[in-house]
């Protein structure tokens, strides 16, 4: 039988498992479909992506503040938001092989793409996970695991207004877990049932929403370039009439060209006053805003930017992965940008003698409070470089004989493989300049 050729995604999945980026969840029990765990390097990368986003969206915008709302919320919120009624996917089953599909993702909605069998009529399937609060498992005690973090922002918007000096236009940003009982899960961590979102809701005066929508579209595409994603791999996709979510007047996806095609990475939505009006109606609370500039009272419009942490993580890994054919071997390298790379520098003694390990360890201990650095003295230095290349470490600092005389070390750049000599007391500044950029 012909051996299946390994795709880029196969290679990445294997690298992620082998080097501690991503593992299948509950693996020793046979796994749990489309749920993943992040290993030591994955946890670092995820944290760095979230910090980068927070810096870009909150720290650099004086009119945007953060929030951390709970996953479980009053069930009426999901009735008001329209999720109980409309957050559904059309589901079809194959009458022959019994496989299940999302009808809207099929090219031919009558024929099974797996075996050619006949498909059932579509049924609407709600994507929200349900559980019960308290000891009674009846309909009066149902609560939902939130399918988006946005609603936590809407129901807190008056609290935020009353406890800050914000005036329209302003934004509230939040990072947190979301859950969706997805029917089709595929392509590694692209579509999972538990994931994290980084969402920002921008509250604006009605009538100014279209301009703000354009501003945020541009801002968000700029962000991906700053994150280090190749510019020719991201593009906009405008939602047509039948793609629009129930809350959106206008929507654009930022798409990335994954190995499995152009797919959504982030959604930018003009949600109008839909959500706040519905929460006002369902809660009976006044959610209007008094604009002391125009002396008007109105329900703000909302422009939303909604990105997935896990999907961003997959994007940066796919985008960074390269196999370089060198003279003697193949170099696998992840070109992750320094601000998000899990390990900022590998620190090596050239050899395990002449006091080099002691100097290298001191450098390691001096940098550790500031940056995630990695000490390695095992094996030939070339192999140590390669091990760091494969996990995306942008710099390798090596202590050699000259170090002992001149208090300098070499810094090898992962991408160019060029080395430069730097004074030991300049290392922290060197890393700061490379890593602390937004
Ligand atoms: N609040 C709006 C909202 O949730 P969405 O387009 O449904 O909009 C926004 O989701 C982003 O969340 C997506 O662009 C994607 O990055 C991420 N996302 C959504 N469902 C996901 C899933 N099942 N697995 C991983 N990420 C997901």
Boltz pocket constraint, residues with backbone or C-beta under 6 A from the ligand:
constraints:
  - pocket:
      binder: B
      contacts: [[A, 147], [A, 148], [A, 149], [A, 150], [A, 180], [A, 182], [A, 189], [A, 190], [A, 191], [A, 192], [A, 193], [A, 194], [A, 195], [A, 196], [A, 197], [A, 199], [A, 264], [A, 265], [A, 266], [A, 267], [A, 304], [A, 306], [A, 307], [A, 308], [A, 309], [A, 310], [A, 311], [A, 312]]
      max_distance: 6.0
